[in-house]
Amino acid sequence: MPTQDSPKTAQRRTREKRTISQMVALYCADNHEAGARTETAHCGEAVCPDCAAIDAYAVLRTERCRKMDAKTSCEQCGNHCYKPEERNRIRAVMRYAGPRMLKKHPIAAVRHLLGK
């Protein structure tokens, strides 16, 4: 984790990790067999091993983000910390889960859209 986060930044970092994890879990639930979901995502939901790896990577990147206090979204950040292949994977997850988050996790979805 970066040097000491302010309380507001620490809260945002925690919320961002939970939101991205919920997106991965939603994607997995809709796209992978229930029997394959043997792992647990950061948000506590069941995911398959491949999605668990995506989740762990995304949470780690969020944990290590140096611009958390100033950025609005990873896409608009000048410091891309995802490897290109991981970036493509998380984009696919977000493209799928983003619109569906409004139904399953509406508050997290709105906060994510507003960049707060």
Disulfide bonds with the S-S distance in Angstrom:
none
